[in-house]
């Protein structure tokens, strides 16, 4: 298996948009019509509020998330028939 390379993993979204703009890359910035009603919008607004308080919040969350390991013995639910 080939490991995935994520060169812009530590870059902020604004930096990626600026990079695409200055390099003349196609960048689609339209939002899904269902996005305002999605739950992830609440999480996104929370992250934006945290980022406004401390600029490195999102980067710190990403770093700590990569350090977490899930044990093989973690119990998972089995799906039943509907």
Biopython code that builds the backbone (N, CA, C, O; Angstrom):
import numpy as np
from Bio.PDB.StructureBuilder import StructureBuilder

atoms = [
    (1, "UNK", "N", (0.849, -1.188, 0.000)),
    (1, "UNK", "CA", (0.000, 0.000, 0.000)),
    (1, "UNK", "C", (0.887, 1.242, 0.000)),
    (1, "UNK", "O", (1.945, 1.273, 0.628)),
    (2, "UNK", "N", (0.439, 2.239, -0.704)),
    (2, "UNK", "CA", (1.169, 3.503, -0.793)),
    (2, "UNK", "C", (0.601, 4.472, 0.237)),
    (2, "UNK", "O", (-0.608, 4.689, 0.308)),
    (3, "UNK", "N", (1.482, 5.041, 1.018)),
    (3, "UNK", "CA", (1.044, 6.017, 2.020)),
    (3, "UNK", "C", (0.557, 7.278, 1.330)),
    (3, "UNK", "O", (1.101, 7.686, 0.303)),
    (4, "UNK", "N", (-0.472, 7.894, 1.899)),
    (4, "UNK", "CA", (-1.014, 9.122, 1.328)),
    (4, "UNK", "C", (-0.175, 10.316, 1.763)),
    (4, "UNK", "O", (0.316, 10.370, 2.890)),
    (5, "UNK", "N", (-0.021, 11.251, 0.872)),
    (5, "UNK", "CA", (0.746, 12.460, 1.154)),
    (5, "UNK", "C", (-0.231, 13.626, 1.266)),
    (5, "UNK", "O", (-1.033, 13.849, 0.360)),
    (6, "UNK", "N", (-0.171, 14.354, 2.344)),
    (6, "UNK", "CA", (-1.058, 15.500, 2.557)),
    (6, "UNK", "C", (-0.199, 16.735, 2.807)),
    (6, "UNK", "O", (-0.027, 17.149, 3.954)),
    (7, "UNK", "N", (0.340, 17.325, 1.746)),
    (7, "UNK", "CA", (1.278, 18.437, 1.935)),
    (7, "UNK", "C", (0.654, 19.690, 2.541)),
    (7, "UNK", "O", (1.368, 20.483, 3.156)),
    (8, "UNK", "N", (-0.632, 19.893, 2.392)),
    (8, "UNK", "CA", (-1.265, 21.100, 2.913)),
    (8, "UNK", "C", (-2.051, 20.822, 4.197)),
    (8, "UNK", "O", (-2.914, 21.612, 4.579)),
    (9, "UNK", "N", (-1.757, 19.712, 4.857)),
    (9, "UNK", "CA", (-2.492, 19.316, 6.054)),
    (9, "UNK", "C", (-2.396, 20.370, 7.150)),
    (9, "UNK", "O", (-3.367, 20.588, 7.875)),
    (10, "UNK", "N", (-1.261, 21.019, 7.285)),
    (10, "UNK", "CA", (-1.066, 21.995, 8.354)),
    (10, "UNK", "C", (-1.364, 23.422, 7.914)),
    (10, "UNK", "O", (-1.200, 24.355, 8.700)),
    (11, "UNK", "N", (-1.798, 23.606, 6.674)),
    (11, "UNK", "CA", (-2.114, 24.946, 6.180)),
    (11, "UNK", "C", (-3.565, 25.294, 6.508)),
    (11, "UNK", "O", (-4.438, 24.426, 6.512)),
    (12, "UNK", "N", (-3.803, 26.546, 6.778)),
    (12, "UNK", "CA", (-5.153, 27.011, 7.045)),
    (12, "UNK", "C", (-5.923, 27.125, 5.740)),
    (12, "UNK", "O", (-5.328, 27.282, 4.673)),
    (13, "UNK", "N", (-7.245, 27.047, 5.824)),
    (13, "UNK", "CA", (-8.087, 27.098, 4.630)),
    (13, "UNK", "C", (-7.859, 28.379, 3.834)),
    (13, "UNK", "O", (-7.816, 28.346, 2.604)),
    (14, "UNK", "N", (-7.714, 29.499, 4.525)),
    (14, "UNK", "CA", (-7.478, 30.776, 3.837)),
    (14, "UNK", "C", (-6.172, 30.737, 3.047)),
    (14, "UNK", "O", (-6.095, 31.273, 1.941)),
    (15, "UNK", "N", (-5.152, 30.106, 3.614)),
    (15, "UNK", "CA", (-3.871, 30.002, 2.918)),
    (15, "UNK", "C", (-3.985, 29.125, 1.682)),
    (15, "UNK", "O", (-3.368, 29.415, 0.657)),
    (16, "UNK", "N", (-4.761, 28.065, 1.768)),
    (16, "UNK", "CA", (-4.954, 27.177, 0.614)),
    (16, "UNK", "C", (-5.701, 27.906, -0.498)),
    (16, "UNK", "O", (-5.361, 27.759, -1.673)),
    (17, "UNK", "N", (-6.714, 28.690, -0.137)),
    (17, "UNK", "CA", (-7.470, 29.457, -1.131)),
    (17, "UNK", "C", (-6.558, 30.475, -1.804)),
    (17, "UNK", "O", (-6.599, 30.636, -3.024)),
    (18, "UNK", "N", (-5.737, 31.162, -1.017)),
    (18, "UNK", "CA", (-4.807, 32.132, -1.610)),
    (18, "UNK", "C", (-3.796, 31.452, -2.527)),
    (18, "UNK", "O", (-3.470, 31.977, -3.592)),
    (19, "UNK", "N", (-3.300, 30.287, -2.117)),
    (19, "UNK", "CA", (-2.363, 29.538, -2.953)),
    (19, "UNK", "C", (-3.010, 29.181, -4.292)),
    (19, "UNK", "O", (-2.403, 29.358, -5.348)),
    (20, "UNK", "N", (-4.243, 28.677, -4.241)),
    (20, "UNK", "CA", (-4.949, 28.315, -5.472)),
    (20, "UNK", "C", (-5.173, 29.539, -6.352)),
    (20, "UNK", "O", (-5.049, 29.462, -7.574)),
    (21, "UNK", "N", (-5.502, 30.661, -5.733)),
    (21, "UNK", "CA", (-5.745, 31.894, -6.493)),
    (21, "UNK", "C", (-4.478, 32.358, -7.208)),
    (21, "UNK", "O", (-4.511, 32.640, -8.406)),
    (22, "UNK", "N", (-3.373, 32.437, -6.490)),
    (22, "UNK", "CA", (-2.137, 32.948, -7.089)),
    (22, "UNK", "C", (-1.504, 31.975, -8.081)),
    (22, "UNK", "O", (-0.769, 32.393, -8.976)),
    (23, "UNK", "N", (-1.783, 30.697, -7.931)),
    (23, "UNK", "CA", (-1.268, 29.715, -8.890)),
    (23, "UNK", "C", (-2.205, 29.529, -10.081)),
    (23, "UNK", "O", (-1.886, 28.788, -11.011)),
    (24, "UNK", "N", (-3.351, 30.193, -10.057)),
    (24, "UNK", "CA", (-4.311, 30.097, -11.154)),
    (24, "UNK", "C", (-5.031, 28.751, -11.192)),
    (24, "UNK", "O", (-5.489, 28.328, -12.254)),
    (25, "UNK", "N", (-5.135, 28.079, -10.060)),
    (25, "UNK", "CA", (-5.803, 26.784, -9.996)),
    (25, "UNK", "C", (-7.309, 26.980, -9.877)),
    (25, "UNK", "O", (-7.772, 27.956, -9.287)),
    (26, "UNK", "N", (-8.063, 26.051, -10.439)),
    (26, "UNK", "CA", (-9.515, 26.106, -10.304)),
    (26, "UNK", "C", (-9.879, 25.811, -8.854)),
    (26, "UNK", "O", (-9.412, 24.834, -8.268)),
    (27, "UNK", "N", (-10.709, 26.657, -8.297)),
    (27, "UNK", "CA", (-11.137, 26.478, -6.914)),
    (27, "UNK", "C", (-12.630, 26.752, -6.851)),
    (27, "UNK", "O", (-13.081, 27.842, -7.205)),
    (28, "UNK", "N", (-13.384, 25.784, -6.409)),
    (28, "UNK", "CA", (-14.831, 25.931, -6.313)),
    (28, "UNK", "C", (-15.172, 26.359, -4.896)),
    (28, "UNK", "O", (-14.848, 25.658, -3.937)),
    (29, "UNK", "N", (-15.815, 27.489, -4.762)),
    (29, "UNK", "CA", (-16.110, 27.997, -3.430)),
    (29, "UNK", "C", (-17.609, 28.042, -3.144)),
    (29, "UNK", "O", (-18.043, 28.706, -2.203)),
    (30, "UNK", "N", (-18.398, 27.340, -3.950)),
    (30, "UNK", "CA", (-19.832, 27.330, -3.694)),
    (30, "UNK", "C", (-20.148, 26.383, -2.550)),
    (30, "UNK", "O", (-19.474, 25.371, -2.354)),
    (31, "UNK", "N", (-21.170, 26.725, -1.809)),
    (31, "UNK", "CA", (-21.559, 25.921, -0.656)),
    (31, "UNK", "C", (-22.791, 25.103, -1.018)),
    (31, "UNK", "O", (-23.645, 25.558, -1.779)),
    (32, "UNK", "N", (-22.878, 23.919, -0.481)),
    (32, "UNK", "CA", (-24.024, 23.052, -0.681)),
    (32, "UNK", "C", (-25.273, 23.747, -0.136)),
    (32, "UNK", "O", (-25.208, 24.415, 0.897)),
    (33, "UNK", "N", (-26.403, 23.596, -0.820)),
    (33, "UNK", "CA", (-27.633, 24.259, -0.381)),
    (33, "UNK", "C", (-28.122, 23.713, 0.963)),
    (33, "UNK", "O", (-28.871, 24.391, 1.667)),
    (34, "UNK", "N", (-27.708, 22.496, 1.326)),
    (34, "UNK", "CA", (-28.124, 21.901, 2.583)),
    (34, "UNK", "C", (-27.162, 22.224, 3.731)),
    (34, "UNK", "O", (-27.455, 21.904, 4.883)),
    (35, "UNK", "N", (-26.047, 22.838, 3.441)),
    (35, "UNK", "CA", (-25.018, 23.099, 4.446)),
    (35, "UNK", "C", (-25.502, 23.946, 5.627)),
    (35, "UNK", "O", (-25.135, 23.646, 6.763)),
    (36, "UNK", "N", (-26.309, 24.989, 5.412)),
    (36, "UNK", "CA", (-26.724, 25.795, 6.573)),
    (36, "UNK", "C", (-27.517, 25.003, 7.620)),
    (36, "UNK", "O", (-27.551, 25.386, 8.790)),
    (37, "UNK", "N", (-28.152, 23.906, 7.207)),
    (37, "UNK", "CA", (-28.963, 23.118, 8.135)),
    (37, "UNK", "C", (-28.218, 21.910, 8.686)),
    (37, "UNK", "O", (-28.761, 21.183, 9.518)),
    (38, "UNK", "N", (-27.003, 21.685, 8.247)),
    (38, "UNK", "CA", (-26.243, 20.517, 8.684)),
    (38, "UNK", "C", (-25.667, 20.752, 10.080)),
    (38, "UNK", "O", (-25.398, 21.886, 10.474)),
    (39, "UNK", "N", (-25.487, 19.663, 10.810)),
    (39, "UNK", "CA", (-24.948, 19.762, 12.169)),
    (39, "UNK", "C", (-23.507, 20.259, 12.166)),
    (39, "UNK", "O", (-23.069, 20.913, 13.112)),
    (40, "UNK", "N", (-22.777, 19.949, 11.105)),
    (40, "UNK", "CA", (-21.378, 20.362, 11.076)),
    (40, "UNK", "C", (-21.227, 21.881, 11.102)),
    (40, "UNK", "O", (-20.161, 22.392, 11.445)),
    (41, "UNK", "N", (-22.284, 22.602, 10.744)),
    (41, "UNK", "CA", (-22.245, 24.060, 10.834)),
    (41, "UNK", "C", (-22.083, 24.535, 12.264)),
    (41, "UNK", "O", (-21.405, 25.530, 12.523)),
    (42, "UNK", "N", (-22.715, 23.816, 13.205)),
    (42, "UNK", "CA", (-22.570, 24.168, 14.615)),
    (42, "UNK", "C", (-21.123, 23.941, 15.075)),
    (42, "UNK", "O", (-20.542, 24.765, 15.781)),
    (43, "UNK", "N", (-20.563, 22.805, 14.656)),
    (43, "UNK", "CA", (-19.168, 22.519, 15.011)),
    (43, "UNK", "C", (-18.234, 23.535, 14.368)),
    (43, "UNK", "O", (-17.271, 23.981, 14.992)),
    (44, "UNK", "N", (-18.520, 23.902, 13.121)),
    (44, "UNK", "CA", (-17.679, 24.882, 12.427)),
    (44, "UNK", "C", (-17.725, 26.238, 13.135)),
    (44, "UNK", "O", (-16.692, 26.888, 13.295)),
    (45, "UNK", "N", (-18.908, 26.665, 13.554)),
    (45, "UNK", "CA", (-18.999, 27.964, 14.236)),
    (45, "UNK", "C", (-18.291, 27.912, 15.591)),
    (45, "UNK", "O", (-17.687, 28.899, 16.011)),
    (46, "UNK", "N", (-18.362, 26.760, 16.280)),
    (46, "UNK", "CA", (-17.628, 26.611, 17.534)),
    (46, "UNK", "C", (-16.123, 26.728, 17.289)),
    (46, "UNK", "O", (-15.419, 27.415, 18.029)),
    (47, "UNK", "N", (-15.638, 26.053, 16.248)),
    (47, "UNK", "CA", (-14.208, 26.125, 15.932)),
    (47, "UNK", "C", (-13.790, 27.545, 15.556)),
    (47, "UNK", "O", (-12.708, 27.995, 15.931)),
    (48, "UNK", "N", (-14.644, 28.248, 14.817)),
    (48, "UNK", "CA", (-14.313, 29.625, 14.452)),
    (48, "UNK", "C", (-14.252, 30.525, 15.681)),
    (48, "UNK", "O", (-13.400, 31.409, 15.771)),
    (49, "UNK", "N", (-15.166, 30.291, 16.632)),
    (49, "UNK", "CA", (-15.131, 31.074, 17.875)),
    (49, "UNK", "C", (-13.864, 30.775, 18.673)),
    (49, "UNK", "O", (-13.232, 31.685, 19.209)),
    (50, "UNK", "N", (-13.497, 29.487, 18.747)),
    (50, "UNK", "CA", (-12.271, 29.118, 19.445)),
    (50, "UNK", "C", (-11.047, 29.696, 18.744)),
    (50, "UNK", "O", (-10.109, 30.155, 19.396)),
    (51, "UNK", "N", (-11.059, 29.671, 17.420)),
    (51, "UNK", "CA", (-9.941, 30.198, 16.641)),
    (51, "UNK", "C", (-9.798, 31.710, 16.840)),
    (51, "UNK", "O", (-8.685, 32.236, 16.844)),
    (52, "UNK", "N", (-10.930, 32.406, 17.006)),
    (52, "UNK", "CA", (-10.876, 33.846, 17.255)),
    (52, "UNK", "C", (-10.250, 34.134, 18.613)),
    (52, "UNK", "O", (-9.584, 35.155, 18.787)),
    (53, "UNK", "N", (-10.461, 33.235, 19.582)),
    (53, "UNK", "CA", (-9.892, 33.409, 20.905)),
    (53, "UNK", "C", (-8.413, 33.060, 20.933)),
    (53, "UNK", "O", (-7.604, 33.777, 21.522)),
    (54, "UNK", "N", (-8.067, 31.946, 20.287)),
    (54, "UNK", "CA", (-6.672, 31.480, 20.247)),
    (54, "UNK", "C", (-6.373, 30.996, 18.837)),
    (54, "UNK", "O", (-6.977, 30.028, 18.376)),
    (55, "UNK", "N", (-5.462, 31.646, 18.155)),
    (55, "UNK", "CA", (-5.232, 31.421, 16.736)),
    (55, "UNK", "C", (-4.800, 30.005, 16.376)),
    (55, "UNK", "O", (-5.019, 29.571, 15.245)),
    (56, "UNK", "N", (-4.203, 29.287, 17.293)),
    (56, "UNK", "CA", (-3.673, 27.964, 16.959)),
    (56, "UNK", "C", (-4.604, 26.817, 17.360)),
    (56, "UNK", "O", (-4.170, 25.666, 17.407)),
    (57, "UNK", "N", (-5.860, 27.108, 17.645)),
    (57, "UNK", "CA", (-6.783, 26.090, 18.140)),
    (57, "UNK", "C", (-6.975, 24.953, 17.153)),
    (57, "UNK", "O", (-6.852, 23.788, 17.531)),
    (58, "UNK", "N", (-7.270, 25.259, 15.907)),
    (58, "UNK", "CA", (-7.545, 24.219, 14.924)),
    (58, "UNK", "C", (-6.305, 23.360, 14.682)),
    (58, "UNK", "O", (-6.409, 22.139, 14.566)),
    (59, "UNK", "N", (-5.153, 23.982, 14.607)),
    (59, "UNK", "CA", (-3.915, 23.221, 14.422)),
    (59, "UNK", "C", (-3.652, 22.318, 15.622)),
    (59, "UNK", "O", (-3.233, 21.172, 15.455)),
    (60, "UNK", "N", (-3.892, 22.820, 16.819)),
    (60, "UNK", "CA", (-3.680, 22.016, 18.029)),
    (60, "UNK", "C", (-4.630, 20.826, 18.072)),
    (60, "UNK", "O", (-4.230, 19.732, 18.470)),
    (61, "UNK", "N", (-5.875, 21.023, 17.669)),
    (61, "UNK", "CA", (-6.831, 19.920, 17.628)),
    (61, "UNK", "C", (-6.404, 18.865, 16.611)),
    (61, "UNK", "O", (-6.526, 17.667, 16.866)),
    (62, "UNK", "N", (-5.910, 19.305, 15.473)),
    (62, "UNK", "CA", (-5.441, 18.363, 14.462)),
    (62, "UNK", "C", (-4.267, 17.544, 14.953)),
    (62, "UNK", "O", (-4.213, 16.333, 14.741)),
    (63, "UNK", "N", (-3.322, 18.208, 15.610)),
    (63, "UNK", "CA", (-2.152, 17.492, 16.139)),
    (63, "UNK", "C", (-2.552, 16.492, 17.215)),
    (63, "UNK", "O", (-2.055, 15.366, 17.232)),
    (64, "UNK", "N", (-3.449, 16.897, 18.117)),
    (64, "UNK", "CA", (-3.844, 15.981, 19.192)),
    (64, "UNK", "C", (-4.677, 14.831, 18.653)),
    (64, "UNK", "O", (-4.598, 13.718, 19.171)),
    (65, "UNK", "N", (-5.471, 15.081, 17.623)),
    (65, "UNK", "CA", (-6.267, 14.011, 17.025)),
    (65, "UNK", "C", (-5.412, 12.953, 16.371)),
    (65, "UNK", "O", (-5.768, 11.775, 16.402)),
    (66, "UNK", "N", (-4.303, 13.331, 15.784)),
    (66, "UNK", "CA", (-3.413, 12.361, 15.148)),
    (66, "UNK", "C", (-2.649, 11.534, 16.167)),
    (66, "UNK", "O", (-2.155, 10.453, 15.843)),
    (67, "UNK", "N", (-2.545, 12.034, 17.407)),
    (67, "UNK", "CA", (-1.843, 11.280, 18.448)),
    (67, "UNK", "C", (-2.732, 10.249, 19.121)),
    (67, "UNK", "O", (-2.239, 9.338, 19.787)),
    (68, "UNK", "N", (-4.045, 10.388, 18.950)),
    (68, "UNK", "CA", (-4.952, 9.428, 19.569)),
    (68, "UNK", "C", (-4.871, 8.092, 18.843)),
    (68, "UNK", "O", (-4.738, 8.042, 17.621)),
    (69, "UNK", "N", (-4.952, 7.033, 19.596)),
    (69, "UNK", "CA", (-4.942, 5.698, 19.007)),
    (69, "UNK", "C", (-6.162, 4.947, 19.518)),
    (69, "UNK", "O", (-6.489, 5.003, 20.703)),
    (70, "UNK", "N", (-6.819, 4.258, 18.628)),
    (70, "UNK", "CA", (-7.983, 3.468, 19.007)),
    (70, "UNK", "C", (-7.533, 2.030, 19.178)),
    (70, "UNK", "O", (-6.923, 1.445, 18.282)),
    (71, "UNK", "N", (-7.838, 1.471, 20.329)),
    (71, "UNK", "CA", (-7.421, 0.098, 20.620)),
    (71, "UNK", "C", (-8.224, -0.886, 19.781)),
    (71, "UNK", "O", (-9.365, -0.620, 19.405)),
    (72, "UNK", "N", (-7.612, -2.015, 19.498)),
    (72, "UNK", "CA", (-8.271, -3.041, 18.700)),
    (72, "UNK", "C", (-9.447, -3.660, 19.449)),
    (72, "UNK", "O", (-10.372, -4.192, 18.834)),
    (73, "UNK", "N", (-9.408, -3.588, 20.774)),
    (73, "UNK", "CA", (-10.484, -4.212, 21.542)),
    (73, "UNK", "C", (-11.694, -3.318, 21.752)),
    (73, "UNK", "O", (-12.587, -3.678, 22.520)),
    (74, "UNK", "N", (-11.756, -2.178, 21.102)),
    (74, "UNK", "CA", (-12.895, -1.283, 21.279)),
    (74, "UNK", "C", (-14.150, -1.968, 20.756)),
    (74, "UNK", "O", (-14.193, -2.438, 19.619)),
    (75, "UNK", "N", (-15.157, -2.015, 21.596)),
    (75, "UNK", "CA", (-16.401, -2.679, 21.218)),
    (75, "UNK", "C", (-17.173, -1.822, 20.217)),
    (75, "UNK", "O", (-17.315, -0.615, 20.407)),
    (76, "UNK", "N", (-17.658, -2.435, 19.175)),
    (76, "UNK", "CA", (-18.489, -1.739, 18.198)),
    (76, "UNK", "C", (-19.842, -2.432, 18.132)),
    (76, "UNK", "O", (-19.951, -3.639, 18.352)),
    (77, "UNK", "N", (-20.847, -1.663, 17.832)),
    (77, "UNK", "CA", (-22.183, -2.218, 17.732)),
    (77, "UNK", "C", (-22.341, -2.952, 16.407)),
    (77, "UNK", "O", (-21.799, -2.536, 15.383)),
    (78, "UNK", "N", (-23.077, -4.028, 16.442)),
    (78, "UNK", "CA", (-23.385, -4.733, 15.196)),
    (78, "UNK", "C", (-24.703, -4.184, 14.689)),
    (78, "UNK", "O", (-25.635, -3.945, 15.457)),
    (79, "UNK", "N", (-24.762, -3.991, 13.386)),
    (79, "UNK", "CA", (-25.973, -3.439, 12.793)),
    (79, "UNK", "C", (-27.001, -4.536, 12.608)),
    (79, "UNK", "O", (-26.684, -5.621, 12.120)),
    (80, "UNK", "N", (-28.209, -4.258, 12.991)),
    (80, "UNK", "CA", (-29.290, -5.206, 12.814)),
    (80, "UNK", "C", (-30.082, -4.890, 11.563)),
    (80, "UNK", "O", (-29.864, -3.858, 10.928)),
    (81, "UNK", "N", (-30.991, -5.765, 11.210)),
    (81, "UNK", "CA", (-31.836, -5.540, 10.040)),
    (81, "UNK", "C", (-32.930, -4.554, 10.387)),
    (81, "UNK", "O", (-33.419, -4.538, 11.516)),
    (82, "UNK", "N", (-33.309, -3.753, 9.452)),
    (82, "UNK", "CA", (-34.388, -2.783, 9.661)),
    (82, "UNK", "C", (-35.739, -3.458, 9.562)),
    (82, "UNK", "O", (-36.770, -2.802, 9.710)),
]
sb = StructureBuilder()
sb.init_structure("model")
sb.init_model(0)
sb.init_chain("A")
sb.init_seg("    ")
for serial, (resi, resn, name, xyz) in enumerate(atoms, 1):
    if name == "N":
        sb.init_residue(resn, " ", resi, " ")
    sb.init_atom(name, np.array(xyz, "f"), 0.0, 1.0, " ", f" {name:<3s}", serial, name[0])
structure = sb.get_structure()
